[in-house]
Amino acid sequence: MSLQNGAFKKAYFEITNVCNAACTFCPGNSREPHFVSDDEFDTVLLKLKGRVEYLYFHLMGEPLLHPSVSDFACRAKACGFKVMITTNGILSREVGIPLVSTGAISKISISLHSHEANSLGISLDEYITSCLDLAETAAENKTVCALRLWNLGAKNDQNDAVLCALRERFGSEWAEIRSGFKIAEYIFLEYGERFDWPDEGKFDRDVTFCHALRNQIGILSNGTVVPCCLDAEGRINLGNLCENDLDGILSSERAKALYDGFSAHMAVEKLCQSCGYANRFK
């Protein structure tokens, strides 16, 4: 894909803000439940075409809940996007395996730490087995699969069981990488620490830089453009991509102030001033 000026490495396009889990580490959202329609999807896709390399079907919500997720993925790939999926893995068998079997997904990330943060009504063994079946099917279709354990620094009683299941399925000869291990062809285990989501009631004036509006943007399910994937409630509303063009949204006073602020090592938005994740860019 040939990227134009004002292009982004990635866009988080939330195809639904509805989720089938209530993870303790996730703030959720209080917005009106919404599933992106075919027309809304095509409108956003057209306005992002040539401006974004990696298209994530996630910000809040569980993308595998959307009945058109496979169709959306195929349409996005046909437009030149590299389609990325992040899922809690609950619908691995019913939706995930058919989705990766289309060959339209570049990478699927499965948050294996989701089970410990929920009462899913299924056993840990059943959950892990279905997630690993999805990982193997993804690999068979040359789709990268990242199995996430983003729970370092917190109570994680289930990690030993997860690691045991991985060794039983894939053996123990894992190649160490920067963020974890390559455990099989196209399959990776990624570790990460839990972080505090932005909270306007908690300020951290030391936050001075972020890649928001530099290499990423977010589009909520109602079309609202936000600067990054952590604005779960759309507090930094820069405009609506279903109603306006992207260049007009990015040239707004609010967008320019946010971008110029980070250029000067200042966080001008209250939400940005309270973002724990941004500390990683210091």
Summary of the structure (lengths in Angstrom):
residues: 282
radius of gyration: 18.7
end to end distance: 31.1
largest distance: 54.9
contacts: 907
relative contact order: 0.14
helix: 33%
strand: 21%
